[in-house]
Amino acid sequence: MTENNAENSAFSEWEDISTGEFELAERAALRRVAGLSTELQDVTEVEYRQLRLERVVLVGVWTEGTAADSEASLAELARLAETAGSEVLEGVVQRRDKPDPATYIGSGKVMELRDVVQSTGADTVICDGELSPGQLRQLEEKLKVKVIDRTALILDIFAQHASSKEGKAQVELAQLQYLMPRLRGWGESLSRQAGGRAGGGNGGVGLRGPGETKIETDRRRIRARISKLRREIAAIGVIRETKRGKRVANEVSSVAIAGYTNAGKSSLLNALTGAGVLVEDALFATLDPTTRRALTPDGLPYTLTDTVGFVRHLPHQLVEAFRSTLEEVADADLLVHVVDGSDGMPEKQVSAVREVLGEINEKRDAPMPQELLVVNKIDAVGELTMARLRHLFPSAVFVSAHSGVGIDELRTVIAGLLPRPEVVVEALVPYARGEVVARVHRDGEILSEKHTEAGTLLSARVRPDLASLLEQFATNGTPA
């Protein structure tokens, strides 16, 4: 009896506790902090990452090309998923004339895919293509797990790697453009507030609103954010255009390094200039363009710009958002197109890069710069593969940015393709004007140099702006 009284007394005490006191008690209670346990001290880093990674199943639709092409595309999707921080459990491909408009792979195959997801314990399905909003909704309803497509995956990787203000703004712009048509909600979040007298019957006072649903509000906010991001990117683009204008005014030749992601562009920039930029065996390790000064073997200066890598089916939102950055490629005097020689299908890489470059240039009047194909990573291929590469790309330069093989030859080829100074001058520069001689050495091509009693006698090939400066020192008394 005493125990019952005690229980009733305790129950009556709990009845008097308010909800706020429950929340306060919960906040004051002991909570387990994840990640501080010593239980995992003896496991390897790989095993620890496997405990934390998102578990995914890959799905592809083979519509054209060979079976090897479809498998290579799915293998690339697996690398993208791993780069984004996922553990790939399974990959399936379906042969179809075209993706199913409702569920991407057809209703029957969706059931089979659901069995695969349940048996593997996956929590995400990644499709090797861009899904329509309807396909995305149907798949999530039937599979009961998160579904994303190739475009969303690439956008996620870009968001992880963006570091500069411009890079972050460009990635956010691309994500919002992708998200806009895919906004969706359920139940009351989509209900419309009746405006004016229309809500008098059901809602009454306080519920007569502007007649805008939550999803419409979200879209309006996204449109406002997109407009702001475009203004920010345009303002940063003006700064880059100013820097580019200074280089043009100084007649400094520019070389842009472009190519497939993880082809070794940053490694090549380091090998040519000693720039020391980030080099990582990962997809899209470089998002922000890096420009460094370099010299030809005969001493002429030029700039080298490392740009973002491309990939098959690069999302149009990214191409549009990164247009101002990618125009560094289109405005260059020479385009160094880097190809990964160790890839199984390097010709597919070349086609994908040229497709994106064509998309960048379609709104421009000027032609694309001359292209120099450079096959990298030849230290990782055998003789048979080298023979195939030389047959595929007979005019290419073959190098290894890692070991340095072929780098000197590449410098020579680049120097031969750059625009040369076109004005030949002969000038006697007084010793008191040593800065003029230094500039001729830096920005011109010395043909001959002789030190006399009156000064330095130069014969050089220079650009028009430097030729006008040397007019006053012309040896024949007339403009050089």
Secondary structure, 3 states (H helix, E strand, C coil): CHHHHHHHHHHHHHHCCCHHHHHHHHHHCCCCCCCCCHHHCCCCHHHHHHHHCEEEEEEEEECCCCHHHHHHHHHHHHHHHHHHCEEEEEEEEEECCCCECCCECCHHHHHHHHHHHHHHCCCEEEECCCCCHHHHHHHHHHHCCEEEEHHHHHHHHHHHHCCCHHHHHHHHHHHHHHHHHHCCCCHHHHCCCCCHHHHCCCCCCCCCCCCCCHHHHHHHHHHHHHHHHHHHHHHHHHHHHHHHHHHHHCCCEEEEEEEECCCCHHHHHHHHHCCCCCCCCCCCCCCCCEEEEEECCCCCEEEEEECCCECCCCCHHHHHHCHHHHHHHHCCCEEEEEEECCCCCHHHHHHHHHHHHHHHHCCCCCCCCEEEEEEECHHHCCHHHHHHHHHHCCCCEECCCCCCCCHHHHHHHHHHHCCCCCEEEEEEECHHHHHHHHHHHHHCEEEEEEECCCCEEEEEEECHHHHHHHHHHECCCCCC
